[in-house]
């Protein structure tokens, strides 16, 4: 569960009577972050952060569909871990229902399951996402994934929540250097990476191999694919789009950018060719 403690910002001396504490003492927000947030006019963050070592707890307790809703909803968390509307007011139940584009019954089931699991916390009429799993801010923990907000919002408009939940389940398996979906995402030597096959992913996600293969090859938003299949001899393994999820700071390296750009470019050429054929 989230912890709230009184903390003092060492840089400014500002007292935070109710700061949210992450694993290993990391803090969701600081005085500098809050000031920067206000200077930017309260604009939404470019990305949120997921703790890879903790979200297995979510995956074990929350259904695929609700994991998909959660992945989308965490795009709206602020530095205090509160879910907020575009106008910066705290989300109510009705706001969450409208944001997820779901009915009242589905909302009730989602909140019942996620609050029971300690993932969503109701706090004085406001809703927080437990920063043990997802937060906005800074951390020195390297076992995290950056989730790019604009891309997830775009993805949510094109795939169903259950498919988004499938993607959520793979987040703990993203390799730091290569974005390969693998069994040892914290392995520093890329020559020792153990990539997951579609059979491995099927066992991991409790989805049939046929469905897994369809998802890996077809999940997309616009002309961007979520996954890329890499063929090496008779072996096949998978990388996840670094413009959606990425663990390192800065821009993805040239090889990783090329892998996804080439697949997207092939799609663009096919689309243009089809359109030309109908003229």
N, C-alpha and C positions, 0 to 999 in steps of 0.2 A: 504494500500500500504506500501511497505518497506520504511523505513526512513534511511537516511545516514547522520551521524553527525561526527564532529571532537571529538575524545575522547582520553583521556590519560590513559594508563594502570597504575593503582595504585601501582602495584608490581614492575614495572620496570621503569616507567616514560616514556615509549615509546609512541610517539604520533601516533595515527591512524587518518589521515585526512579524511578518508571516511569509517567509521565503520558502519556496518549494525545493526540497532536497532530493537530489538524484543519487544513484549508486556512487560510491567512492567519494562522496562529498561534493559532487558537481552541483551547480546551481543553475536553475532555468534562466534567471535574469540577473542583471546587474544594473547599477545606476547608469552606467555608460550606455548599455543597450537600450534602456528605457528612454534616455535622452535622444539617442539616435532614432529610435522608433518614432518619437514625437516630431523630430526634425523632418523625417521623411513623410510627415503628414499622416502617420498611422498606416502606411501602405503594408499590405500583406507581405510576409516573408517569401523569399525565393524558394526556400526549402525548409522542411522540418526534419527532425532527427529521430531515428528509431534505434533503440538499444537492442542489438542482435542477440545478446546473451540472455535477455529477459523475455523476449516475445514468444518463446516456446511456451511460456505460461499462458499466454493469450491463445495460442494455437491449440493447446490442450483443452481449453475451457470454452472456447467460443466457436460457433459453427462457421463453415466456409462463407456462407452468405453474410453473416454478421461481421466476419473479418473483412469482407469486401466493403461493407458500409463503414467500418472503422477506418480502413485505409483512406477512404475519401474524406471522412469527417475530421481526421487529424490534420487535414490541410487548413482547417479553420481555427486551430488552437493559437492563442497568443502567448506572450512571454510569461504570463502567470498561470499557464496551463488551462485557461478558461476558453471554452468554445464561444466564439464571437461572430456576430453578423458583420456584413460589409460596413455598416455604419458604426461599428465598434461597440455595440451594445451586446450584453451577454445573451447567448441563445436560450430561448425557452423550449419547452417540449414541442410547441407548434413550429418554432423556427427550425429545430432539428428535423422535424417531419418534412417541412417545406424544402430544406436544403438537400435531404436525401431523396426527395421526390417519392415518398412512401406513404402508405395509409396509416391510420391510427393503430390498428391491430399490429402491423409489422413494427411500428415504432415501439409499442409496448413490449413486444417480444425482444426487440433489440436492446432496449434499456434494461429489461429484467435480466437478460443474460449477461450483459457487459457490466452492470453494476454488481451482480452477484459474484462475478469473476474479479472484481476490483479494478477493472480497466477504465470504466467511466465512473466518476464520483459526483454525486449530487451534493452541492455545498451551498446552503442558504439560497436555494432557488436557482443557482447557477450550476452549470455542468462543466466538469473538468475531465480532461483525459489524463490518466495517471502518468506522470512524467517518468515513472519507472520504465515505461514502454515507448512513449512518443512525447516529444517536447520541441519547443522552439527556443533557441539560445545557443550557448557555447558549451563545449565539453572537452576535457583532455582525454576522454576515453576513446580509444581507436576502434573499439568493437561496436561501431555504429554505422548506419546507412543514412545517407542524405536522400530524402524523397523530394523530388522537384514538384512543387505545388501545381504549377500551370499544366504540367504533363499529366498528373494524376486527375486533375479536373477534366482535362480533355478526354482521357481514357474512360472516365466514368460515364461520359455521354455516349460511348460506343460499345461498351461491354457490360454484361450483367454483373450484379454484385457477387454472384457465386464464382464467376471467372476471376474477378478482382481478388476474391478470397484465395483462389489458387495461387495467384501472383504473391499475395501476402505471405503464404506459407513458405515461399522460397527465399524470402528476405534474409533469414539467418544463414543462408548458404552462399552468399555472394562473396567472391574472393576480393581481397583488398586491391590487388594490382591489376587483375585481368577481367573482373566482372563475370568470371566463369561461375556457373552454378556447380558447387563442388562439396565434397564431404569434409574438407579441411580448410574452411575460409580464412583461418588465422595463420596458415602456413606462409612463412616469409619467402621461402625459396620456391619460385614458380615452377621449377623443374620437378618439384615434389607434389604439385597439385593433383588431387584425385577428383576428376570431373564426374558428375553424376550423369548417367545415361537416362533415357526416357523410362526404362524399366525401374531404375532407382527412384526416379521422381514419382512414378506411379505408386510405388510402395510408400514413399514419404508423404504423399498427399492423399492417399486412399482414393485415388481416381484410377480408372482403367487405363491400360497402356494406350488403347486407341484414342481415348478422350485426351490424354496427356499429349500425345503426338499432334492431335488437331489443335490444341491450345498453343503448344509451343510454336507451331508453324503459322498460325493464323491470327493470334491476338494482335490487334493493332489499333492505332488512332490516327486518322488521316492517312498519310502514306508512311507513317512510322510504325515499325514492328516492335513489339515488346521484347521478343527473343530472336537470337540468331543461332542457326544450327551450324556447327563447325564439323566438317568431315575430315578425318585423318585416317587414311587407309580404310579399314573396315569399321572403324570406330566413329561414333557421332557423339558430340556433346554440345552444351548450350551456354550461351552468354546472355546476360540481361542488359537491356538498353541503358547505357550510362547517362542518357539524357532524361531518364526517368528515375533511376536509382544509381547512386555512385558513392563510394566510400572515401575516396581520396579528396584532398583539396585541389582546387584549380581545375583546369580543363582535362578531359580524358586524353590519353596519348593518341598519337596518329593512327596506330594500328587498330585500336578499338573504335575510333571515329570512323575509319574506313570501312570496317566490317558492317556497321549499321548504315553508313551512307550508301555503300554499294547496293545493299539489299533494297534500300529505299529508292535508289536511282533506277534499279531494274523495274521496280513497281511503277515508277513515274513513266518510264519508257513504254511499258505495256499499256498503261492508261492512255497515254498520248496516241499510241498506235491504234487502239480500239476506237478512240474518238475520231481519228483520221479515217478509219475504215467505214465509219457511218456517214461520212460527208457525201 
